[in-house]
Amino acid sequence: MEPYRIKVVEPIPVTTRAQRERALRRVHYNLFGLRADEVTIDLLTDSGTGALSAAQWAAGMAGDESYAGARSFYRFQDAVRELTSYPCVLPVHQGRAAERILFSALLAPGRITLSNTHFDTTRANVELAGCQAVDLPCPQAGDLDSDEPFKGDIDLHRLDEALRGPDASRIALVVMTLTNNGVAGQPVSMDNLTRAAALCRKHSVPLFLDAARFAENAWLVTQRETAFRGQSPRQVAEQAFRLADGCLMSAKKDGIVHIGGFLGLRDRALAERCELLLIATEGFPTYGGLAGRDLDMVAQGLTEVTDPSYLRSRADAAHHLARLTRDAGVGIVEPPGLHALYLNAGRLLPHIAAHRFPGHALACQLYLEGGIRSVELGSLYLGREDENGAPVTTAPYELVRLALPRRTYGLSHLNHVGEVLAATVKAKERIPGYRVIEQPPLLRHFRCKLEPVPS
Ligand SMILES: Cc1ncc(COP(=O)(O)O)c(C=O)c1O
């Protein structure tokens, strides 16, 4: 059961099928275009969508809104330092601001960054700095069905080769994403992280953690990695941070806040360069684009997020939904993690070709059937077609992500998702594919317009 009870409630919109059909037509079959009050269960993202605790609201009331030197900053700094051991702590409004600031200070055009998988904003910020982002996921990541416990690992062999290879002098840093959001939220083992850190040290290349889901990664380590069985998630998380030279943090995930983030650094000279950019683009270093109350809420969230009973209930919810999904006949990327389930739409809808977007088709159907909003991670997100709509590139897998906001939905909401999945599968042959009728030149999935193509 959830280790909390409800103190404040927010009604969720219950809509009719006819209303949902009209809404979907109006937004040209792009779920990002829906108004939130047209969505019954919103599983679009786990970022900034969680519920605050009473203690976080109380901490917010104690927020100090002084421009410089606010008490809130010092509480925030202490909480981050205690967790991470990094002496330099720079608050930012969200994770991608930390990415932009670090990469602007550390990278020069032509350099290379390596990662188990760069998250898409991380990649975008590396490329905006004129550099190349290279992903080195481990080979097990390619098998969606296997029960391998740590498919989020970096490929140590390729990392070693890259650090010794002809382009070694161009490698500026290594980023380990915990958990690996680009690989279906799969975790990274402490063994892999320790070995990656040793390689980085040997070659004098700084190692950073993209720590957005550090607590969920730590929980999965305590469950799946024998050497860490008896340890608490907090102990594991502390060890993970200590292996790296710094971190990029979106507190909208494992800070359990609606907005916030930070950059943690060991290198004081680098921190000074970052601080200049922080002042110019985010705010004075003791608030960094956040309100004092936000800083206090992050400080409190960081102490709550490693609570084993919270993490266990989050894992249980993901397992519950995974069972319902498999029972409905929908395959998922195995084994389920904590922040999301990834449905294998390509396998469920073989009658829809990749360039007719089976993942998007399934996401639209879940909305029509039961008001559930999810997100496609397949050829609409990663692929490209020519001007006649013929495929140029398609994604390796056609997935749909059901993200699980923190402390927001209970088991009966998940049961509703299970029922909707079961109803969707019953009529799966009738689900149409889609074609793009209008798209922007960049990040098309957010804003493109589509129409159904009956099969
Ligand atoms: C792994 C990872 N890194 C970085 C980010 C960027 O964080 P933000 O959305 O706070 O800018 C995200 C956001 O989803 C993420 O999942």
The ligand as a Gaussian input file, in Angstrom:
#p B3LYP/6-31G(d) Opt

LIG

0 1
 C       17.445000      11.770000     -17.596000
 C       17.018000      13.194000     -17.776000
 N       17.952000      14.163000     -17.815000
 C       17.635000      15.462000     -17.960000
 C       16.321000      15.855000     -18.085000
 C       16.010000      17.310000     -18.273000
 O       15.435000      17.824000     -17.120000
 P       14.383000      19.046000     -17.139000
 O       13.132000      18.539000     -17.794000
 O       14.212000      19.379000     -15.701000
 O       15.009000      20.150000     -17.910000
 C       15.309000      14.884000     -18.050000
 C       13.891000      15.290000     -18.201000
 O       13.005000      14.512000     -18.446000
 C       15.674000      13.511000     -17.899000
 O       14.743000      12.551000     -17.860000

